[in-house]
Amino acid sequence: MTTADTTALPLTRPVATALRGQPAEDGAGVRLTRVFQARSTLNLDPFLMLDEFASDQADDYIAGFPSHPHRGFETVTYMLEGHMLHEDHLGNQGHLRDGDVQWMTAGRGIIHSEMPQQQEGRMRGFQLWINLPAAEKMKPAAYRDIPADQIPRAVLADGGWVKVIAGETANAQGQPVRGPIQGLSTEPLYLHAHLPAGAAWRTAVPPGHTALVYVADGDIEIDGRALHHGWAGVLGHGAEVALAAGPQGADVLLLAGKPLREPVVQYGPFVMNTREEIEQALRDYNQGTLAGPEK
């Protein structure tokens, strides 16, 4: 985009489409809210899916996500409350507890499980799927486990804060606060903002990036449009996101990413660019070579 095009954009992004999360089940019967799933009528490139799981009832989550494959994209698991164990077919393990994040690049392929490590109590978190460009879909799988104390916070002037998982935002003094995830092809922005009642917050977002806000708690207003708990707002064009919390305060996720503008062909846990690549993924999985030769 040229400088002239950028200056012609509105400063703040309006809500272009509002989405209400829908009840769903996944894994071995985990009850969750599917905030969105990529489909032809809703272009959220490079994002493929966002789920929220939240329950005090063990029966809603205890069965977990037994062994299953992935190829061609990244999964980001953000635990707010609870304890989950990740294990893969190569023997890797990772524990996710309150506030932790796992950024997994499935790449060529991984077969893994995500199982609760608690028999009671609250479990709450999010899983986001981000597409990979064609040139990176067959690279080796990789993990980044990020403990809660390694995720920086930008403290805001009104007592709010923003956890910076990927990308960056500014604190109350205007200083940049950068998250641990940087340098990816999709240039992701992943922020969790906690805002007191009536607090306003604005942050820069690259004008060409897809951007959306999910209201995890409370209510917010964006450019005169109200969004309530459980709703997502897909944002229009602009250089900034500006929002205000309602009378009870709010917690929101702000997600943004650089569109890949490549064909997307998805079959369950496989996301590739052509039908032939999906068929190859299925053959590789059935033959035990999805992730390449085991070492």
C-alpha positions in Angstrom: 0.0 0.0 0.0 1.4 3.4 -0.9 1.7 6.3 1.5 -1.1 8.1 -0.3 -3.4 5.1 0.2 -2.5 4.9 3.9 -3.3 8.6 4.5 -6.6 8.2 2.8 -7.7 5.6 5.3 -9.8 6.5 8.4 -7.8 6.8 11.5 -9.8 4.3 13.6 -11.2 1.0 12.4 -15.0 0.6 12.6 -16.8 -2.7 13.2 -17.5 -4.2 9.7 -19.1 -7.4 10.9 -20.2 -8.6 14.3 -20.1 -12.3 15.1 -21.6 -14.1 18.1 -19.7 -17.2 19.3 -21.7 -20.4 19.0 -21.8 -23.5 21.3 -19.7 -26.4 19.9 -18.0 -29.6 20.8 -14.5 -30.7 19.8 -11.9 -33.3 20.8 -13.5 -36.1 22.9 -16.5 -34.0 23.8 -15.1 -30.7 25.1 -17.8 -28.1 25.2 -16.6 -24.7 23.9 -17.6 -21.5 22.2 -16.6 -21.3 18.5 -16.0 -17.6 18.0 -15.4 -18.1 14.3 -14.3 -20.7 11.7 -13.0 -19.7 8.3 -15.5 -19.9 5.5 -15.9 -18.4 2.1 -18.3 -15.7 3.2 -16.0 -14.5 6.0 -12.5 -13.7 4.9 -10.3 -13.5 8.0 -7.0 -14.4 6.3 -4.6 -15.5 7.8 -6.9 -16.6 10.7 -8.7 -19.9 10.5 -10.5 -20.4 13.8 -10.9 -19.1 17.3 -12.3 -21.2 20.2 -13.0 -20.3 23.8 -13.3 -23.0 26.4 -14.6 -22.0 29.8 -16.4 -24.1 32.4 -16.4 -24.9 36.1 -17.9 -28.4 35.3 -15.3 -31.1 34.8 -17.7 -33.0 32.5 -17.4 -30.2 30.0 -13.6 -30.5 29.6 -12.3 -33.7 31.3 -12.3 -35.8 28.1 -9.8 -33.4 26.5 -8.3 -33.6 23.1 -6.8 -37.1 22.6 -4.2 -37.8 20.0 -4.9 -36.0 16.7 -2.9 -34.7 13.7 -2.2 -31.3 12.2 -0.5 -30.0 9.1 0.0 -26.6 7.4 -0.8 -24.0 10.1 -0.1 -22.8 13.6 -2.1 -23.2 16.8 -1.9 -20.8 19.7 -3.2 -22.0 23.1 -3.7 -19.3 25.8 -4.7 -20.7 29.2 -6.4 -18.2 31.5 -7.2 -20.8 34.2 -6.5 -24.5 34.6 -3.8 -27.0 33.7 -3.4 -28.8 30.4 -0.7 -31.2 29.3 0.5 -31.3 25.7 2.3 -34.4 24.4 3.3 -35.4 20.8 4.3 -38.6 19.0 8.0 -37.7 19.3 7.8 -37.6 23.1 7.7 -33.8 23.6 5.7 -32.6 26.6 4.5 -29.2 27.7 2.4 -28.0 30.6 0.1 -25.1 30.3 -1.1 -23.4 33.5 -2.7 -20.1 34.4 -1.6 -17.4 32.0 0.7 -19.6 29.9 0.8 -19.7 26.1 1.9 -22.4 23.7 2.7 -21.3 20.1 2.8 -24.5 18.0 3.9 -24.6 14.4 2.5 -27.8 12.9 4.4 -27.3 9.7 4.8 -30.6 7.9 2.9 -32.4 10.6 2.5 -33.3 14.2 0.3 -35.9 16.1 -0.4 -34.6 19.6 -2.8 -34.6 22.5 -4.0 -31.9 24.8 -5.4 -33.3 28.0 -6.6 -31.7 31.3 -4.5 -32.3 34.4 -7.3 -31.5 36.8 -10.4 -33.4 38.0 -12.3 -30.4 39.2 -12.3 -26.6 39.2 -12.4 -24.0 36.4 -10.7 -24.4 33.1 -10.7 -21.4 30.7 -8.7 -20.5 27.7 -8.5 -19.9 24.0 -7.2 -21.6 20.9 -6.4 -19.7 17.8 -5.5 -21.2 14.4 -3.3 -19.1 12.1 -2.5 -20.2 8.5 1.0 -20.7 7.2 2.2 -19.5 3.8 2.7 -22.2 1.1 6.5 -21.9 1.4 6.3 -22.8 5.1 3.6 -25.5 5.2 6.1 -28.4 5.0 8.8 -27.1 7.4 9.5 -29.1 10.6 7.1 -28.8 13.5 8.2 -26.4 16.3 7.0 -25.3 19.7 7.3 -22.2 21.8 6.0 -22.6 25.4 5.8 -19.2 27.1 5.3 -19.1 30.8 2.9 -16.3 32.1 5.8 -14.5 33.8 7.5 -14.1 30.4 4.6 -12.3 28.8 5.1 -8.6 29.2 2.3 -6.2 30.2 1.8 -2.6 29.0 0.4 -0.7 32.0 -2.3 1.9 30.9 -2.9 5.3 32.5 -6.3 4.4 33.9 -5.2 1.2 35.8 -5.8 -1.2 32.9 -3.2 -3.3 31.3 -2.4 -5.2 28.1 -0.7 -8.5 27.9 1.5 -8.6 24.8 1.7 -12.2 23.4 2.7 -11.3 19.8 3.5 -8.0 18.2 3.6 -4.8 20.2 1.6 -2.0 21.8 2.4 1.1 23.8 2.2 1.7 27.5 0.9 4.8 29.3 4.1 6.7 28.6 3.9 5.9 24.9 6.8 3.4 25.1 6.6 0.3 23.0 6.1 -3.0 24.7 7.0 -6.0 22.6 5.7 -9.6 23.0 7.8 -12.7 22.8 6.5 -13.7 19.4 8.1 -11.7 16.6 9.3 -12.2 13.1 6.7 -14.5 11.7 5.5 -14.3 8.1 1.9 -13.3 9.1 3.2 -10.6 11.5 0.6 -11.5 14.1 -0.6 -9.2 16.8 -2.1 -11.0 19.9 -3.1 -8.7 22.7 -5.2 -9.3 25.9 -6.5 -6.0 27.3 -8.0 -5.6 30.7 -9.9 -2.3 31.0 -11.6 -0.8 34.1 -15.1 0.6 33.8 -15.4 3.3 31.2 -11.7 3.1 30.3 -10.6 4.0 26.8 -7.8 2.3 24.9 -6.3 2.7 21.5 -3.4 1.0 19.7 -1.9 1.0 16.3 -2.5 -1.8 13.9 -0.9 -2.1 10.4 -3.4 -0.7 7.9 -3.3 -3.7 5.6 -3.7 -6.3 8.3 -6.9 -8.3 9.1 -8.0 -7.3 12.6 -10.7 -8.4 15.0 -11.7 -7.9 18.6 -13.3 -10.6 20.9 -15.1 -9.6 24.1 -14.0 -12.1 26.7 -15.8 -10.3 29.6 -17.9 -7.2 29.9 -19.0 -4.9 27.1 -17.1 -2.5 24.8 -17.9 0.2 22.3 -16.0 0.7 19.0 -16.8 3.7 16.9 -20.3 3.9 18.2 -20.9 0.1 17.9 -21.6 -1.9 21.1 -20.1 -5.4 21.5 -21.1 -7.6 24.4 -19.5 -10.6 26.1 -19.2 -13.5 23.6 -19.2 -11.3 20.5 -16.4 -10.6 18.1 -16.1 -7.6 15.9 -14.3 -8.0 12.5 -12.8 -4.5 11.9 -12.8 -2.4 8.8 -9.9 -0.4 7.4 -7.9 2.1 9.5 -4.5 2.6 11.2 -5.7 2.3 14.8 -8.1 0.4 17.0 -9.9 2.5 19.5 -12.4 1.2 22.0 -14.0 2.0 25.4 -15.1 -0.4 28.1 -18.7 -0.5 29.5 -19.8 0.2 33.1 -18.6 -3.2 34.3 -15.2 -3.0 32.6 -14.0 -5.4 29.9 -11.5 -8.0 28.9 -10.8 -8.2 25.2 -8.6 -10.0 22.8 -7.2 -8.0 19.9 -5.9 -10.1 17.0 -4.4 -8.9 13.8 -2.3 -10.5 11.0 -0.9 -10.0 7.5 -3.2 -11.7 4.9 -1.4 -14.4 2.9 -3.8 -14.1 -0.1 -3.2 -17.7 -1.1 -5.8 -20.5 -1.8 -7.0 -22.3 1.3 -8.1 -25.9 1.2 -9.0 -27.4 4.5 -9.9 -30.9 5.6 -10.3 -31.1 9.3 -6.9 -30.7 10.9 -5.1 -30.3 7.6 -4.9 -26.8 5.9 -3.1 -26.7 2.6 -3.3 -24.8 -0.8 -4.6 -27.5 -3.1 -6.8 -30.6 -2.9 -3.9 -32.7 -4.1 -1.9 -31.6 -1.0 -4.8 -32.5 1.3 -4.9 -36.0 -0.3 -1.1 -36.3 0.2 -1.6 -35.3 3.9 -4.2 -38.0 4.3 -1.9 -40.6 2.7 1.0 -39.5 4.9 -1.1 -39.8 8.0 -2.4 -43.2 7.1 1.1 -44.4 6.3 2.6 -42.9 9.5 4.8 -40.4 7.6 2.8 -37.2 8.3 5.7 -35.6 10.2 8.5 -37.2 8.2 10.8 -40.0 9.3 11.0 -40.3 13.1 14.5 -39.7 14.5 
